[in-house]
Amino acid sequence: MGRLLYQLLLLVTALISIPGVVMASAVASALPEGTPPDLASNWVGFTCIGLFVVAYGLVMAEEITHLRKSKPVLLAAGIIWGLI
């Protein structure tokens, strides 16, 4: 039973990680080596700034929303990381 569970976990991990590797290589090959993406003129950069502002606003409104400060910040950071 333990070996079957291990093999299933290994298979699921491999299937989940393969699309990320493929997409990362496609993005990396679109830019010359060592060149960071230009986020100042791309929708991704503006979206990231907007997410940061919303998360910061939720942190400032902690008393009203009764959310911990870490929840909106971690959610925004994860989305920003995924976008970039």
PDB file of N, CA, C and O in Angstrom:
ATOM      1  N   MET A   1       0.830  -1.201   0.000  1.00  0.00           N
ATOM      2  CA  MET A   1       0.000   0.000   0.000  1.00  0.00           C
ATOM      3  C   MET A   1       0.863   1.250   0.000  1.00  0.00           C
ATOM      4  O   MET A   1       0.559   2.214  -0.702  1.00  0.00           O
ATOM      5  N   GLY A   2       1.951   1.242   0.791  1.00  0.00           N
ATOM      6  CA  GLY A   2       2.829   2.398   0.880  1.00  0.00           C
ATOM      7  C   GLY A   2       3.538   2.674  -0.434  1.00  0.00           C
ATOM      8  O   GLY A   2       3.700   3.830  -0.825  1.00  0.00           O
ATOM      9  N   ARG A   3       3.960   1.620  -1.116  1.00  0.00           N
ATOM     10  CA  ARG A   3       4.666   1.796  -2.382  1.00  0.00           C
ATOM     11  C   ARG A   3       3.731   2.347  -3.461  1.00  0.00           C
ATOM     12  O   ARG A   3       4.139   3.192  -4.258  1.00  0.00           O
ATOM     13  N   LEU A   4       2.500   1.883  -3.493  1.00  0.00           N
ATOM     14  CA  LEU A   4       1.526   2.369  -4.459  1.00  0.00           C
ATOM     15  C   LEU A   4       1.229   3.847  -4.228  1.00  0.00           C
ATOM     16  O   LEU A   4       1.111   4.620  -5.179  1.00  0.00           O
ATOM     17  N   LEU A   5       1.109   4.230  -2.972  1.00  0.00           N
ATOM     18  CA  LEU A   5       0.867   5.632  -2.633  1.00  0.00           C
ATOM     19  C   LEU A   5       2.059   6.490  -3.042  1.00  0.00           C
ATOM     20  O   LEU A   5       1.878   7.590  -3.565  1.00  0.00           O
ATOM     21  N   TYR A   6       3.265   6.004  -2.812  1.00  0.00           N
ATOM     22  CA  TYR A   6       4.467   6.724  -3.200  1.00  0.00           C
ATOM     23  C   TYR A   6       4.529   6.910  -4.715  1.00  0.00           C
ATOM     24  O   TYR A   6       4.851   7.999  -5.189  1.00  0.00           O
ATOM     25  N   GLN A   7       4.226   5.868  -5.473  1.00  0.00           N
ATOM     26  CA  GLN A   7       4.257   5.961  -6.931  1.00  0.00           C
ATOM     27  C   GLN A   7       3.186   6.914  -7.445  1.00  0.00           C
ATOM     28  O   GLN A   7       3.429   7.667  -8.388  1.00  0.00           O
ATOM     29  N   LEU A   8       2.014   6.889  -6.841  1.00  0.00           N
ATOM     30  CA  LEU A   8       0.942   7.794  -7.233  1.00  0.00           C
ATOM     31  C   LEU A   8       1.321   9.242  -6.949  1.00  0.00           C
ATOM     32  O   LEU A   8       1.079  10.123  -7.773  1.00  0.00           O
ATOM     33  N   LEU A   9       1.914   9.489  -5.789  1.00  0.00           N
ATOM     34  CA  LEU A   9       2.360  10.828  -5.432  1.00  0.00           C
ATOM     35  C   LEU A   9       3.447  11.311  -6.391  1.00  0.00           C
ATOM     36  O   LEU A   9       3.437  12.472  -6.799  1.00  0.00           O
ATOM     37  N   LEU A  10       4.364  10.453  -6.747  1.00  0.00           N
ATOM     38  CA  LEU A  10       5.417  10.790  -7.694  1.00  0.00           C
ATOM     39  C   LEU A  10       4.842  11.121  -9.069  1.00  0.00           C
ATOM     40  O   LEU A  10       5.291  12.067  -9.715  1.00  0.00           O
ATOM     41  N   LEU A  11       3.865  10.360  -9.516  1.00  0.00           N
ATOM     42  CA  LEU A  11       3.227  10.603 -10.808  1.00  0.00           C
ATOM     43  C   LEU A  11       2.480  11.932 -10.821  1.00  0.00           C
ATOM     44  O   LEU A  11       2.590  12.695 -11.781  1.00  0.00           O
ATOM     45  N   VAL A  12       1.731  12.208  -9.777  1.00  0.00           N
ATOM     46  CA  VAL A  12       0.982  13.456  -9.694  1.00  0.00           C
ATOM     47  C   VAL A  12       1.939  14.647  -9.665  1.00  0.00           C
ATOM     48  O   VAL A  12       1.693  15.652 -10.333  1.00  0.00           O
ATOM     49  N   THR A  13       3.018  14.546  -8.905  1.00  0.00           N
ATOM     50  CA  THR A  13       4.008  15.621  -8.842  1.00  0.00           C
ATOM     51  C   THR A  13       4.641  15.857 -10.212  1.00  0.00           C
ATOM     52  O   THR A  13       4.831  17.005 -10.614  1.00  0.00           O
ATOM     53  N   ALA A  14       4.964  14.795 -10.923  1.00  0.00           N
ATOM     54  CA  ALA A  14       5.560  14.940 -12.251  1.00  0.00           C
ATOM     55  C   ALA A  14       4.586  15.587 -13.227  1.00  0.00           C
ATOM     56  O   ALA A  14       4.981  16.446 -14.015  1.00  0.00           O
ATOM     57  N   LEU A  15       3.323  15.186 -13.184  1.00  0.00           N
ATOM     58  CA  LEU A  15       2.340  15.752 -14.104  1.00  0.00           C
ATOM     59  C   LEU A  15       2.045  17.214 -13.806  1.00  0.00           C
ATOM     60  O   LEU A  15       1.764  17.990 -14.719  1.00  0.00           O
ATOM     61  N   ILE A  16       2.105  17.594 -12.540  1.00  0.00           N
ATOM     62  CA  ILE A  16       1.858  18.984 -12.185  1.00  0.00           C
ATOM     63  C   ILE A  16       3.044  19.860 -12.563  1.00  0.00           C
ATOM     64  O   ILE A  16       2.851  20.999 -12.988  1.00  0.00           O
ATOM     65  N   SER A  17       4.256  19.361 -12.420  1.00  0.00           N
ATOM     66  CA  SER A  17       5.438  20.191 -12.650  1.00  0.00           C
ATOM     67  C   SER A  17       5.816  20.311 -14.117  1.00  0.00           C
ATOM     68  O   SER A  17       6.502  21.267 -14.480  1.00  0.00           O
ATOM     69  N   ILE A  18       5.411  19.406 -14.964  1.00  0.00           N
ATOM     70  CA  ILE A  18       5.802  19.465 -16.373  1.00  0.00           C
ATOM     71  C   ILE A  18       5.259  20.716 -17.076  1.00  0.00           C
ATOM     72  O   ILE A  18       6.034  21.351 -17.792  1.00  0.00           O
ATOM     73  N   PRO A  19       3.994  21.119 -16.928  1.00  0.00           N
ATOM     74  CA  PRO A  19       3.542  22.337 -17.607  1.00  0.00           C
ATOM     75  C   PRO A  19       4.295  23.584 -17.156  1.00  0.00           C
ATOM     76  O   PRO A  19       4.533  24.481 -17.964  1.00  0.00           O
ATOM     77  N   GLY A  20       4.672  23.657 -15.888  1.00  0.00           N
ATOM     78  CA  GLY A  20       5.431  24.801 -15.409  1.00  0.00           C
ATOM     79  C   GLY A  20       6.799  24.890 -16.058  1.00  0.00           C
ATOM     80  O   GLY A  20       7.270  25.982 -16.379  1.00  0.00           O
ATOM     81  N   VAL A  21       7.427  23.765 -16.249  1.00  0.00           N
ATOM     82  CA  VAL A  21       8.737  23.753 -16.890  1.00  0.00           C
ATOM     83  C   VAL A  21       8.609  24.161 -18.348  1.00  0.00           C
ATOM     84  O   VAL A  21       9.444  24.907 -18.859  1.00  0.00           O
ATOM     85  N   VAL A  22       7.584  23.685 -19.014  1.00  0.00           N
ATOM     86  CA  VAL A  22       7.388  24.011 -20.425  1.00  0.00           C
ATOM     87  C   VAL A  22       7.108  25.496 -20.601  1.00  0.00           C
ATOM     88  O   VAL A  22       7.684  26.132 -21.484  1.00  0.00           O
ATOM     89  N   MET A  23       6.233  26.058 -19.774  1.00  0.00           N
ATOM     90  CA  MET A  23       5.917  27.475 -19.895  1.00  0.00           C
ATOM     91  C   MET A  23       7.113  28.341 -19.524  1.00  0.00           C
ATOM     92  O   MET A  23       7.334  29.381 -20.144  1.00  0.00           O
ATOM     93  N   ALA A  24       7.881  27.934 -18.532  1.00  0.00           N
ATOM     94  CA  ALA A  24       9.043  28.720 -18.127  1.00  0.00           C
ATOM     95  C   ALA A  24      10.074  28.756 -19.241  1.00  0.00           C
ATOM     96  O   ALA A  24      10.699  29.792 -19.463  1.00  0.00           O
ATOM     97  N   SER A  25      10.262  27.664 -19.935  1.00  0.00           N
ATOM     98  CA  SER A  25      11.247  27.658 -21.011  1.00  0.00           C
ATOM     99  C   SER A  25      10.767  28.471 -22.207  1.00  0.00           C
ATOM    100  O   SER A  25      11.582  29.064 -22.914  1.00  0.00           O
ATOM    101  N   ALA A  26       9.458  28.509 -22.443  1.00  0.00           N
ATOM    102  CA  ALA A  26       8.945  29.298 -23.556  1.00  0.00           C
ATOM    103  C   ALA A  26       9.114  30.787 -23.290  1.00  0.00           C
ATOM    104  O   ALA A  26       9.454  31.544 -24.200  1.00  0.00           O
ATOM    105  N   VAL A  27       8.884  31.208 -22.070  1.00  0.00           N
ATOM    106  CA  VAL A  27       9.054  32.617 -21.721  1.00  0.00           C
ATOM    107  C   VAL A  27      10.524  32.984 -21.738  1.00  0.00           C
ATOM    108  O   VAL A  27      10.890  34.051 -22.231  1.00  0.00           O
ATOM    109  N   ALA A  28      11.366  32.123 -21.211  1.00  0.00           N
ATOM    110  CA  ALA A  28      12.794  32.404 -21.153  1.00  0.00           C
ATOM    111  C   ALA A  28      13.401  32.497 -22.548  1.00  0.00           C
ATOM    112  O   ALA A  28      14.321  33.284 -22.766  1.00  0.00           O
ATOM    113  N   SER A  29      12.904  31.711 -23.488  1.00  0.00           N
ATOM    114  CA  SER A  29      13.475  31.742 -24.834  1.00  0.00           C
ATOM    115  C   SER A  29      13.007  32.953 -25.628  1.00  0.00           C
ATOM    116  O   SER A  29      13.598  33.277 -26.658  1.00  0.00           O
ATOM    117  N   ALA A  30      11.955  33.632 -25.168  1.00  0.00           N
ATOM    118  CA  ALA A  30      11.468  34.809 -25.880  1.00  0.00           C
ATOM    119  C   ALA A  30      12.345  36.026 -25.629  1.00  0.00           C
ATOM    120  O   ALA A  30      12.325  36.966 -26.422  1.00  0.00           O
ATOM    121  N   LEU A  31      13.111  36.033 -24.553  1.00  0.00           N
ATOM    122  CA  LEU A  31      13.971  37.157 -24.207  1.00  0.00           C
ATOM    123  C   LEU A  31      15.426  36.795 -24.448  1.00  0.00           C
ATOM    124  O   LEU A  31      15.814  35.637 -24.299  1.00  0.00           O
ATOM    125  N   PRO A  32      16.235  37.786 -24.820  1.00  0.00           N
ATOM    126  CA  PRO A  32      17.679  37.508 -24.888  1.00  0.00           C
ATOM    127  C   PRO A  32      18.209  37.158 -23.501  1.00  0.00           C
ATOM    128  O   PRO A  32      17.664  37.603 -22.490  1.00  0.00           O
ATOM    129  N   GLU A  33      19.247  36.378 -23.458  1.00  0.00           N
ATOM    130  CA  GLU A  33      19.767  35.891 -22.182  1.00  0.00           C
ATOM    131  C   GLU A  33      20.243  37.050 -21.308  1.00  0.00           C
ATOM    132  O   GLU A  33      20.966  37.933 -21.767  1.00  0.00           O
ATOM    133  N   GLY A  34      19.830  37.032 -20.053  1.00  0.00           N
ATOM    134  CA  GLY A  34      20.235  38.053 -19.107  1.00  0.00           C
ATOM    135  C   GLY A  34      19.401  39.316 -19.141  1.00  0.00           C
ATOM    136  O   GLY A  34      19.695  40.259 -18.406  1.00  0.00           O
ATOM    137  N   THR A  35      18.364  39.367 -19.974  1.00  0.00           N
ATOM    138  CA  THR A  35      17.531  40.552 -20.076  1.00  0.00           C
ATOM    139  C   THR A  35      16.255  40.350 -19.263  1.00  0.00           C
ATOM    140  O   THR A  35      15.496  39.417 -19.526  1.00  0.00           O
ATOM    141  N   PRO A  36      16.013  41.216 -18.275  1.00  0.00           N
ATOM    142  CA  PRO A  36      14.758  41.087 -17.516  1.00  0.00           C
ATOM    143  C   PRO A  36      13.579  41.570 -18.353  1.00  0.00           C
ATOM    144  O   PRO A  36      13.760  42.415 -19.229  1.00  0.00           O
ATOM    145  N   PRO A  37      12.383  41.058 -18.107  1.00  0.00           N
ATOM    146  CA  PRO A  37      11.216  41.516 -18.873  1.00  0.00           C
ATOM    147  C   PRO A  37      10.898  42.975 -18.553  1.00  0.00           C
ATOM    148  O   PRO A  37      11.100  43.422 -17.424  1.00  0.00           O
ATOM    149  N   ASP A  38      10.405  43.713 -19.536  1.00  0.00           N
ATOM    150  CA  ASP A  38      10.061  45.115 -19.363  1.00  0.00           C
ATOM    151  C   ASP A  38       8.649  45.206 -18.805  1.00  0.00           C
ATOM    152  O   ASP A  38       7.671  45.149 -19.552  1.00  0.00           O
ATOM    153  N   LEU A  39       8.548  45.348 -17.491  1.00  0.00           N
ATOM    154  CA  LEU A  39       7.240  45.379 -16.845  1.00  0.00           C
ATOM    155  C   LEU A  39       6.637  46.774 -16.825  1.00  0.00           C
ATOM    156  O   LEU A  39       5.467  46.928 -16.476  1.00  0.00           O
ATOM    157  N   ALA A  40       7.413  47.803 -17.192  1.00  0.00           N
ATOM    158  CA  ALA A  40       6.903  49.173 -17.174  1.00  0.00           C
ATOM    159  C   ALA A  40       5.941  49.436 -18.334  1.00  0.00           C
ATOM    160  O   ALA A  40       5.135  50.364 -18.266  1.00  0.00           O
ATOM    161  N   SER A  41       6.016  48.649 -19.372  1.00  0.00           N
ATOM    162  CA  SER A  41       5.135  48.867 -20.523  1.00  0.00           C
ATOM    163  C   SER A  41       4.296  47.633 -20.847  1.00  0.00           C
ATOM    164  O   SER A  41       3.851  47.463 -21.982  1.00  0.00           O
ATOM    165  N   ASN A  42       4.084  46.786 -19.864  1.00  0.00           N
ATOM    166  CA  ASN A  42       3.354  45.548 -20.076  1.00  0.00           C
ATOM    167  C   ASN A  42       2.187  45.483 -19.094  1.00  0.00           C
ATOM    168  O   ASN A  42       2.266  46.038 -17.998  1.00  0.00           O
ATOM    169  N   TRP A  43       1.123  44.818 -19.476  1.00  0.00           N
ATOM    170  CA  TRP A  43      -0.052  44.715 -18.603  1.00  0.00           C
ATOM    171  C   TRP A  43       0.272  43.978 -17.310  1.00  0.00           C
ATOM    172  O   TRP A  43      -0.378  44.201 -16.289  1.00  0.00           O
ATOM    173  N   VAL A  44       1.268  43.104 -17.346  1.00  0.00           N
ATOM    174  CA  VAL A  44       1.625  42.353 -16.151  1.00  0.00           C
ATOM    175  C   VAL A  44       2.155  43.292 -15.065  1.00  0.00           C
ATOM    176  O   VAL A  44       1.818  43.140 -13.891  1.00  0.00           O
ATOM    177  N   GLY A  45       2.977  44.253 -15.455  1.00  0.00           N
ATOM    178  CA  GLY A  45       3.518  45.198 -14.494  1.00  0.00           C
ATOM    179  C   GLY A  45       2.429  46.030 -13.836  1.00  0.00           C
ATOM    180  O   GLY A  45       2.444  46.227 -12.621  1.00  0.00           O
ATOM    181  N   PHE A  46       1.486  46.518 -14.629  1.00  0.00           N
ATOM    182  CA  PHE A  46       0.390  47.324 -14.078  1.00  0.00           C
ATOM    183  C   PHE A  46      -0.522  46.486 -13.179  1.00  0.00           C
ATOM    184  O   PHE A  46      -1.009  46.973 -12.159  1.00  0.00           O
ATOM    185  N   THR A  47      -0.750  45.241 -13.554  1.00  0.00           N
ATOM    186  CA  THR A  47      -1.570  44.351 -12.737  1.00  0.00           C
ATOM    187  C   THR A  47      -0.887  44.063 -11.399  1.00  0.00           C
ATOM    188  O   THR A  47      -1.544  44.029 -10.359  1.00  0.00           O
ATOM    189  N   CYS A  48       0.418  43.859 -11.426  1.00  0.00           N
ATOM    190  CA  CYS A  48       1.158  43.601 -10.194  1.00  0.00           C
ATOM    191  C   CYS A  48       1.099  44.804  -9.258  1.00  0.00           C
ATOM    192  O   CYS A  48       0.925  44.641  -8.050  1.00  0.00           O
ATOM    193  N   ILE A  49       1.241  46.001  -9.802  1.00  0.00           N
ATOM    194  CA  ILE A  49       1.148  47.205  -8.969  1.00  0.00           C
ATOM    195  C   ILE A  49      -0.254  47.330  -8.388  1.00  0.00           C
ATOM    196  O   ILE A  49      -0.409  47.676  -7.217  1.00  0.00           O
ATOM    197  N   GLY A  50      -1.268  47.056  -9.186  1.00  0.00           N
ATOM    198  CA  GLY A  50      -2.642  47.110  -8.688  1.00  0.00           C
ATOM    199  C   GLY A  50      -2.890  46.101  -7.575  1.00  0.00           C
ATOM    200  O   GLY A  50      -3.531  46.423  -6.574  1.00  0.00           O
ATOM    201  N   LEU A  51      -2.390  44.891  -7.741  1.00  0.00           N
ATOM    202  CA  LEU A  51      -2.541  43.871  -6.695  1.00  0.00           C
ATOM    203  C   LEU A  51      -1.831  44.293  -5.410  1.00  0.00           C
ATOM    204  O   LEU A  51      -2.350  44.092  -4.312  1.00  0.00           O
ATOM    205  N   PHE A  52      -0.652  44.875  -5.552  1.00  0.00           N
ATOM    206  CA  PHE A  52       0.080  45.336  -4.382  1.00  0.00           C
ATOM    207  C   PHE A  52      -0.696  46.421  -3.642  1.00  0.00           C
ATOM    208  O   PHE A  52      -0.767  46.407  -2.413  1.00  0.00           O
ATOM    209  N   VAL A  53      -1.277  47.358  -4.384  1.00  0.00           N
ATOM    210  CA  VAL A  53      -2.039  48.448  -3.766  1.00  0.00           C
ATOM    211  C   VAL A  53      -3.272  47.901  -3.045  1.00  0.00           C
ATOM    212  O   VAL A  53      -3.583  48.331  -1.934  1.00  0.00           O
ATOM    213  N   VAL A  54      -3.966  46.966  -3.666  1.00  0.00           N
ATOM    214  CA  VAL A  54      -5.152  46.368  -3.030  1.00  0.00           C
ATOM    215  C   VAL A  54      -4.752  45.615  -1.756  1.00  0.00           C
ATOM    216  O   VAL A  54      -5.420  45.736  -0.729  1.00  0.00           O
ATOM    217  N   ALA A  55      -3.669  44.844  -1.821  1.00  0.00           N
ATOM    218  CA  ALA A  55      -3.220  44.107  -0.638  1.00  0.00           C
ATOM    219  C   ALA A  55      -2.800  45.072   0.465  1.00  0.00           C
ATOM    220  O   ALA A  55      -3.095  44.838   1.637  1.00  0.00           O
ATOM    221  N   TYR A  56      -2.122  46.142   0.107  1.00  0.00           N
ATOM    222  CA  TYR A  56      -1.705  47.126   1.108  1.00  0.00           C
ATOM    223  C   TYR A  56      -2.921  47.806   1.729  1.00  0.00           C
ATOM    224  O   TYR A  56      -2.949  48.074   2.930  1.00  0.00           O
ATOM    225  N   GLY A  57      -3.921  48.080   0.904  1.00  0.00           N
ATOM    226  CA  GLY A  57      -5.154  48.659   1.430  1.00  0.00           C
ATOM    227  C   GLY A  57      -5.856  47.726   2.403  1.00  0.00           C
ATOM    228  O   GLY A  57      -6.392  48.177   3.415  1.00  0.00           O
ATOM    229  N   LEU A  58      -5.860  46.442   2.111  1.00  0.00           N
ATOM    230  CA  LEU A  58      -6.469  45.474   3.026  1.00  0.00           C
ATOM    231  C   LEU A  58      -5.683  45.358   4.328  1.00  0.00           C
ATOM    232  O   LEU A  58      -6.265  45.117   5.385  1.00  0.00           O
ATOM    233  N   VAL A  59      -4.367  45.528   4.256  1.00  0.00           N
ATOM    234  CA  VAL A  59      -3.561  45.521   5.479  1.00  0.00           C
ATOM    235  C   VAL A  59      -3.906  46.732   6.333  1.00  0.00           C
ATOM    236  O   VAL A  59      -4.025  46.623   7.553  1.00  0.00           O
ATOM    237  N   MET A  60      -4.067  47.885   5.694  1.00  0.00           N
ATOM    238  CA  MET A  60      -4.411  49.092   6.450  1.00  0.00           C
ATOM    239  C   MET A  60      -5.818  49.001   7.048  1.00  0.00           C
ATOM    240  O   MET A  60      -6.095  49.611   8.080  1.00  0.00           O
ATOM    241  N   ALA A  61      -6.701  48.245   6.405  1.00  0.00           N
ATOM    242  CA  ALA A  61      -8.078  48.107   6.880  1.00  0.00           C
ATOM    243  C   ALA A  61      -8.251  46.864   7.752  1.00  0.00           C
ATOM    244  O   ALA A  61      -9.338  46.290   7.817  1.00  0.00           O
ATOM    245  N   GLU A  62      -7.189  46.460   8.411  1.00  0.00           N
ATOM    246  CA  GLU A  62      -7.229  45.226   9.217  1.00  0.00           C
ATOM    247  C   GLU A  62      -8.296  45.289  10.309  1.00  0.00           C
ATOM    248  O   GLU A  62      -8.962  44.290  10.579  1.00  0.00           O
ATOM    249  N   GLU A  63      -8.461  46.422  10.923  1.00  0.00           N
ATOM    250  CA  GLU A  63      -9.448  46.560  12.004  1.00  0.00           C
ATOM    251  C   GLU A  63     -10.876  46.409  11.488  1.00  0.00           C
ATOM    252  O   GLU A  63     -11.752  45.933  12.210  1.00  0.00           O
ATOM    253  N   ILE A  64     -11.108  46.809  10.257  1.00  0.00           N
ATOM    254  CA  ILE A  64     -12.452  46.747   9.673  1.00  0.00           C
ATOM    255  C   ILE A  64     -12.738  45.346   9.124  1.00  0.00           C
ATOM    256  O   ILE A  64     -13.818  44.797   9.340  1.00  0.00           O
ATOM    257  N   THR A  65     -11.767  44.776   8.415  1.00  0.00           N
ATOM    258  CA  THR A  65     -11.988  43.493   7.744  1.00  0.00           C
ATOM    259  C   THR A  65     -11.778  42.294   8.655  1.00  0.00           C
ATOM    260  O   THR A  65     -12.235  41.194   8.342  1.00  0.00           O
ATOM    261  N   HIS A  66     -11.096  42.486   9.777  1.00  0.00           N
ATOM    262  CA  HIS A  66     -10.782  41.404  10.718  1.00  0.00           C
ATOM    263  C   HIS A  66      -9.970  40.294  10.055  1.00  0.00           C
ATOM    264  O   HIS A  66     -10.089  39.127  10.426  1.00  0.00           O
ATOM    265  N   LEU A  67      -9.140  40.663   9.067  1.00  0.00           N
ATOM    266  CA  LEU A  67      -8.209  39.729   8.447  1.00  0.00           C
ATOM    267  C   LEU A  67      -6.831  39.925   9.062  1.00  0.00           C
ATOM    268  O   LEU A  67      -6.471  41.036   9.450  1.00  0.00           O
ATOM    269  N   ARG A  68      -6.075  38.864   9.150  1.00  0.00           N
ATOM    270  CA  ARG A  68      -4.680  39.024   9.537  1.00  0.00           C
ATOM    271  C   ARG A  68      -3.942  39.731   8.408  1.00  0.00           C
ATOM    272  O   ARG A  68      -4.324  39.628   7.242  1.00  0.00           O
ATOM    273  N   LYS A  69      -2.896  40.439   8.761  1.00  0.00           N
ATOM    274  CA  LYS A  69      -2.141  41.191   7.753  1.00  0.00           C
ATOM    275  C   LYS A  69      -1.488  40.268   6.729  1.00  0.00           C
ATOM    276  O   LYS A  69      -1.287  40.652   5.577  1.00  0.00           O
ATOM    277  N   SER A  70      -1.163  39.072   7.146  1.00  0.00           N
ATOM    278  CA  SER A  70      -0.433  38.181   6.254  1.00  0.00           C
ATOM    279  C   SER A  70      -1.300  37.608   5.136  1.00  0.00           C
ATOM    280  O   SER A  70      -0.782  37.292   4.065  1.00  0.00           O
ATOM    281  N   LYS A  71      -2.586  37.469   5.356  1.00  0.00           N
ATOM    282  CA  LYS A  71      -3.432  36.807   4.354  1.00  0.00           C
ATOM    283  C   LYS A  71      -3.495  37.562   3.029  1.00  0.00           C
ATOM    284  O   LYS A  71      -3.215  36.959   1.993  1.00  0.00           O
ATOM    285  N   PRO A  72      -3.848  38.853   3.003  1.00  0.00           N
ATOM    286  CA  PRO A  72      -3.877  39.532   1.703  1.00  0.00           C
ATOM    287  C   PRO A  72      -2.494  39.681   1.082  1.00  0.00           C
ATOM    288  O   PRO A  72      -2.351  39.654  -0.141  1.00  0.00           O
ATOM    289  N   VAL A  73      -1.475  39.839   1.926  1.00  0.00           N
ATOM    290  CA  VAL A  73      -0.118  40.009   1.406  1.00  0.00           C
ATOM    291  C   VAL A  73       0.368  38.718   0.759  1.00  0.00           C
ATOM    292  O   VAL A  73       0.947  38.755  -0.327  1.00  0.00           O
ATOM    293  N   LEU A  74       0.144  37.585   1.402  1.00  0.00           N
ATOM    294  CA  LEU A  74       0.579  36.312   0.827  1.00  0.00           C
ATOM    295  C   LEU A  74      -0.199  35.964  -0.439  1.00  0.00           C
ATOM    296  O   LEU A  74       0.367  35.435  -1.396  1.00  0.00           O
ATOM    297  N   LEU A  75      -1.489  36.260  -0.442  1.00  0.00           N
ATOM    298  CA  LEU A  75      -2.274  35.992  -1.643  1.00  0.00           C
ATOM    299  C   LEU A  75      -1.800  36.846  -2.813  1.00  0.00           C
ATOM    300  O   LEU A  75      -1.628  36.347  -3.925  1.00  0.00           O
ATOM    301  N   ALA A  76      -1.589  38.145  -2.556  1.00  0.00           N
ATOM    302  CA  ALA A  76      -1.107  39.029  -3.620  1.00  0.00           C
ATOM    303  C   ALA A  76       0.288  38.624  -4.080  1.00  0.00           C
ATOM    304  O   ALA A  76       0.575  38.656  -5.276  1.00  0.00           O
ATOM    305  N   ALA A  77       1.151  38.247  -3.153  1.00  0.00           N
ATOM    306  CA  ALA A  77       2.500  37.832  -3.520  1.00  0.00           C
ATOM    307  C   ALA A  77       2.481  36.582  -4.387  1.00  0.00           C
ATOM    308  O   ALA A  77       3.247  36.483  -5.346  1.00  0.00           O
ATOM    309  N   GLY A  78       1.627  35.637  -4.065  1.00  0.00           N
ATOM    310  CA  GLY A  78       1.524  34.427  -4.879  1.00  0.00           C
ATOM    311  C   GLY A  78       1.020  34.708  -6.278  1.00  0.00           C
ATOM    312  O   GLY A  78       1.517  34.139  -7.250  1.00  0.00           O
ATOM    313  N   ILE A  79       0.030  35.587  -6.383  1.00  0.00           N
ATOM    314  CA  ILE A  79      -0.494  35.935  -7.709  1.00  0.00           C
ATOM    315  C   ILE A  79       0.540  36.700  -8.513  1.00  0.00           C
ATOM    316  O   ILE A  79       0.711  36.449  -9.706  1.00  0.00           O
ATOM    317  N   ILE A  80       1.241  37.642  -7.863  1.00  0.00           N
ATOM    318  CA  ILE A  80       2.284  38.401  -8.553  1.00  0.00           C
ATOM    319  C   ILE A  80       3.398  37.479  -9.019  1.00  0.00           C
ATOM    320  O   ILE A  80       3.879  37.602 -10.145  1.00  0.00           O
ATOM    321  N   TRP A  81       3.805  36.568  -8.168  1.00  0.00           N
ATOM    322  CA  TRP A  81       4.843  35.634  -8.539  1.00  0.00           C
ATOM    323  C   TRP A  81       4.420  34.782  -9.746  1.00  0.00           C
ATOM    324  O   TRP A  81       5.222  34.521 -10.642  1.00  0.00           O
ATOM    325  N   GLY A  82       3.170  34.362  -9.755  1.00  0.00           N
ATOM    326  CA  GLY A  82       2.663  33.584 -10.881  1.00  0.00           C
ATOM    327  C   GLY A  82       2.596  34.399 -12.174  1.00  0.00           C
ATOM    328  O   GLY A  82       2.877  33.877 -13.253  1.00  0.00           O
ATOM    329  N   LEU A  83       2.229  35.669 -12.068  1.00  0.00           N
ATOM    330  CA  LEU A  83       2.151  36.511 -13.258  1.00  0.00           C
ATOM    331  C   LEU A  83       3.526  36.775 -13.871  1.00  0.00           C
ATOM    332  O   LEU A  83       3.703  36.738 -15.089  1.00  0.00           O
ATOM    333  N   ILE A  84       4.488  37.040 -12.995  1.00  0.00           N
ATOM    334  CA  ILE A  84       5.836  37.353 -13.508  1.00  0.00           C
ATOM    335  C   ILE A  84       6.511  36.090 -13.960  1.00  0.00           C
ATOM    336  O   ILE A  84       7.650  36.131 -14.424  1.00  0.00           O
TER     337      ILE A  84
END
